[in-house]
């Protein structure tokens, strides 16, 4: 059983161990603070153990108070922000605790003292039940409620992270789907023509397409890939686009800097470039141009894309859903919150994208790599 399972597990065994550990710690703290012997001789005096018993009888009140607080007051009122009802219920809990404390004190006097309860000193009749019956129970309830709130907040944070990751994975699958249809159809048509004409370029194009589709289909399951691998696939894609649309599209690619130690999410740049190409259309006898520059500078990764001939100015397709380029841009926002700077310009039949990824986003290892390193 791991520490995480012990703290957050919901099995009966895990909950019993967790609650037992809580009460053992509280009782040990209570004993150390109140009954720490000043000398060894006090361990052999009956009054020491009698005083311990007189104060430990209030522990059941603390147990009662804690479980009423965390299983009734907290979920029904505090978490639902019903603060008025919470304070009323809390007041009744205080009344119940102080009543139980005085009743236990009176019962204790009959068991251990010969003097009637009314003749006992004020310290025993009043201060002891208030200090140990009410004060200790309220302190225990406060500590348990805070721990419970911290646990709930942590679980909510983990659930939000899981949902965010699921959203990113869903967006990644959408991007993968967007890359397939039009580009694959055009590539296969072009390969078919080259094969019929007996072109010597056919085997190279088929190999490029195979590597590209393998990357799109399988490597996108990874959390991160090296920038060099992503750039290699970008080059393969550009070669195919220049070959397929040689009469209407020209893509220029430049890279600068050292990328060896940098890592990014798979399809990050490839999806931006491919979906930009999907949005472009050319007038008769016009060659569309796309200029791409990727460079590493000052531990930052800088991506710039400029093109002309925008097809869809709305950013949505005919069904009202976001197109592939808009989804790719949204994915960057989800993957690198507070770790990127993104500027886009899509007007007057031009598309311009400028993306800067900060150092923290480029050198973070994936979860699988962290486990392997451990």
N, C-alpha and C positions, 0 to 999 in steps of 0.2 A: 504494500500500500504506500503510494507516494504522498509527499506532503500536500500536494495540490488536491489529491483525492480525499485526504483526511479533512481538509479545510472546506472543500466545496462539494464533496460527495453527498448523496441523498439516501444512501442505503441505511437500514436500521442500525447496522453495526457501526458505520462511520459516524452517524449522528450521536449514538450512545457514547462512543469514545470521545467525540468532540465536546459533548456536554459534561461528561465526567471530568475531562481535563480542565474545563473551565472552573468547575466547583472545587476541584483539588487545589488549583492555583489560588482561588479566592480564599479558601480556608487556610492554606499555608500562609498567605499574606496576613490574614487576620490573626493567626497564632503568633507569627513572628513579631508583629507590631505590638500585640497586647500581652503575650505571655513569654517573652524572651527572658529567661532567668538571669538575674544579676550575678548569681553565684551558683556553684554546684549544689550547695546545701538546700537551695530552694526546690530542687527536684525531689527532695525527700520529705517535703512538708505537705501535709494533706490539704492545707488551705490553698495552695497553688492550683491543685486540680479541682478543688471546689469552685474557685473563681473562674477557672476555664469552663467548667460545666455551666456555671451561671450565665456566662455570656454566649456560649455556643448554642444554647437553646433557641436563640433568635435566628439561627441559620435557616430553618424552614420558612420563616417569614421572607427572607431574602429570595429563597427559591420560588416561593409563591409570587412575589413581586416581579421577579425577572420574567417568568413565563407569561404572566398576564400582560406585561409591557410589550414583549417582542412578538407574541402571537395574537394579541387582541388590540391593544392600543395602537401599536405601530402600523399594522396593515389596514385596520379599519378607519383610523382617523388621521394619523400623522402623514402617511404616504399619500392619502387622498386629499390632503390639505384641509381637512375639517378641524381646524385648530380650536374652535369654540368647544366642540364636543370632546376634543382631546383633553382640554384643560378641565372640563367638568368630570370626565372619567378619571383623569389623573388625581383630582381632588378626592374622589371617592376611594381610589386606591390608597391614598395617604391615610384616609380615615380608617380603612380596613386594616392597614399595617399597624397603625398606632393602637387600635383596639386590640388586635391580636398580641401586640407586644405587652400591653398592660395585663391582659389575661394570662399570658405565659409567666410574667413576673409574679403575679399573685399565686399561680399554681406552684411556682418554684419556691416561694416563701413557705408554703404549707409543707413542702417536701424536705426542705433543708434547714428551716429556722423554727425555733420554738416560739418566737415572739410573733404575735398577730401582724397581719399585713399593714394595718393602720398605724402600728407603732414602729414600723421600720423607718430607718433614716430616709430623708428626702432623696439622697443620692441613689438609693436602691429603688424606691417607689416611683420616682419621676425621671431623674436624669438617665438612669441605666436603660429603661425601655425606649426613651427618646433617642439616645445616642446609638444603641446597638440594635434596637428593634426597628426604629424608623430611619435613622441616619444610614445604617449599614445597608438596609434593604433598598433605599433610594439610590445610594451610590452603586450598588450592584446592578440595579435596573438601568441606571444611566450608562454604565460601562457596557452592559450587554446590548443596549439599544444602539449605542455608537458602533459597536462591532458589527451588529446586524446591518446597520445602514451602510457601513463600509463594504460589507460583503455584497449587498444588493447593488451598490454603485459599481463595484468591480465587475459583477456579472452582467450588468447592463452595458458597461463599456466593452466587455468581451463580445457580447451579442451584437453590438453596433459594429465592431470590427469584423465580425463574421459576416454580417449583412453587407458591409461595405466591400469586403473581399468577394462575396457572391455577386454583388452588382458589377464589380470590375470584371469578373470572369464571364458574366453574361454579356457585357459589352464587348469583351474580347471575342466571344463566339459570334456576335453580330458582325464585328469587323471582319472576322475570318470568312463569314458568309458573303459579305459585300465584296471581298476580294475575288471570290471564285467565279461568279457567273459570266460577266461581260469579258473580263480579261482572259479567262480560260477559253471561252468560245472563240474569241478573236485569235488567240494563240494557236488553237487547234486548226482553225481554218487556214491560217498562214502556213503552218507546218504541212497541211495537206497539199497546198499549192506548191510548196517547195519540193515535196516528195514527187509530185506528178511531173514537175519540171526537171527532176534529177539534180537539184541543187546540192552542192558540196557542203553547204551550211546547215543542212537538215539535221545531221547527228548532233552538232554542237547546240543547236536550238532546243532539240529534244532533251539533251542533258541539262541545259540551263533550266528548262521548264520543270524537269523532274526534281532538281535540287530545290527550286523555289517552292514547289508544292509540298515537298517533304518538310521544309521549314515551316510553312504556313500550317500544315496539318498537325505536326507532331511537336515541334519546338515551342509552339505557343502555349503548351501546357505548363512550361516552366515559368517560375516567377520572374527570373531574370536570365538574360543571355549577355555575352560579351558584346561590346559595341562593335568590335571587329567582325563578329559573326553577322550582326545586323547590317553593317555596311556592305559586307560581301553579298548578302541577299538583295540589298538595294541595287547594287551594281548589276546583278543578274536580271533583276526586274527591268532596269533601264535598258539593258541590251535588248531584251525581248520587245519592249515598247518601241524602241527605235527601229527594230527590225520589222515589227508588225505594221506600224504606222509611219513608214519611212517617208511617205508622200505628204503627210499632214501634221506630223508631230516630231519635235526634236527635244530631247531631254539632255541637259548638260549637268554634269556632276563634278564637284570638286571637294576634296577633303584636305584638312590641314591639322597638324599636331599629332600628339601621341595618344592613342586610344587603348593601349594594352591593358591597363588596370581598370578601365571604366566598364560599367555594366548598366544595362537598361532593360525595361520590359520588352518582351518580344513583339515584333510588328509595330513598334512605336513610330519609327520613321517610315517604314514601308507602307503602313496604312495611310499616313498623311500623303505620301507621294502618289500611291495608287488611286486613292479617292479623289485627289486633285485631278489626275488624268481623266477619271470618270466624269468629272464635271465640265470638262473642256470640250468645245466643239469648234470646228474651223469653217470659215467661209470658203467658197470655191477658190482654188489656187492660193490659199493661205496656209502657211506652215506655222503652227502654234509652237511656242518655245516655253520650256520650263527650265529655270536656272536654280540649281540646288547647291548649297554650300554648307558643309558640316565641318566644324573645327573644334579642337580642344584647346582652351586657353584659360590660364589661371584657375585650373581645377574645375572649370565649367565646360559644359558641352553646348555648343551654339549651333542651332539649325536655322537656316534661312532658305525660303522657297519663294520664287517670284514667277508668275506666269500670266498669260492673258487668255481671253476668250472664255468667260464664265458661262456655264450652261444654266445653272439653277441659282437664282439670286435669293430665293426664299430660304434656302437651307433645309427645305422639306421636300419630300417626294409627293407623288400624286395622292397617296393615302393619308397625307398629313403627318407622317412620321419623319423624324430627322434623317437626312441623307447620311451617306457613309462618312463624308468629311466632317460633318457636325458631330457625329458620334465619336470619331477619332479625336477631335479636339476636347470633347467632354471627358473622354477616357484619360487624357493627360491631366485634367483637373482632378480626377478621382485618384489617379495613381500617385501624383506628386503634389499633394496639398502643401502650400507654404514652402515648396522646394523648387519652384519654377517661375519663369516670367514668360507670358505668352501674349503675343500681339498678332491680330489677324486683320486683314483688309480685303474685303470682297465687294468692290463696287466698280462701276464703269468698265465692266468686262475684264477685270484683272483680279487675280488672287495673290495675296502676299501673306506669308506666315513666318513669324519670327519666334523661335522658342529657345529659351536659355534654361538649362538644367543645372542646379547648384551641386556642389561637391558632395553634400550628404546624400543626395539621391543617386549618385553615380557609383559610390563605393560601398553602399549598404549590401550586405550579403543576404541571400534568400534564406528562408527558414530551414530548408533541407540542408543547405551548406553549413549553417550554424550548428545543426545537430551532428553533421559529419565532423566538424571541427572539435566538437566536445568529446 
